[in-house]
Amino acid sequence: MIWKRTLTLENLNAMNEGNMVGLLDIRFDKIGDETLEATMPVDSRTHQPFGLLHGGASVVLAETLGSVAGYLCTEGEQRVVGVEVNANHLRSVRSGRVRGICRALHAGRRHQVWQIDIYDEQDKLCCSSRLTTAIV
């Protein structure tokens, strides 16, 4: 297990209240030994003007997962901040919920690199994202 902090799904979802994560109804669903998963609706909150999942919303899901995973890998007063994020949008989504799965590519003492893959309800890859974080 890579996590250094002990938080439950209830704890993680409580952090979403009163910020963008809560407004987009992103919900943490699973904490695995080396993965963190969350879902997000594809609806009027996350659509672009043409009725498809907005790429920026996918990036919000990816950065949320990577940042929280990064925080779970820290201790004490350490915090995690995003340094760089990229996303390849591979398939459009019109409705339902998408699921993001976050895995560490590197969980160092000063920097972390996270791979976040986002899938539609048919388990087809829609977006592949990478987030680099710094520990402060």
Secondary structure, 3 states (H helix, E strand, C coil): CCCCCCCCHHHHHHCCCCCHHHHCCCEEEEECCCEEEEEEEECCCCECCCCCECHHHHHHHHHHHHHHHHHHCCCCCCCEEEEEEEEEECCCCCCEEEEEEEEEEEECCCEEEEEEEEECCCCCEEEEEEEEEEEC
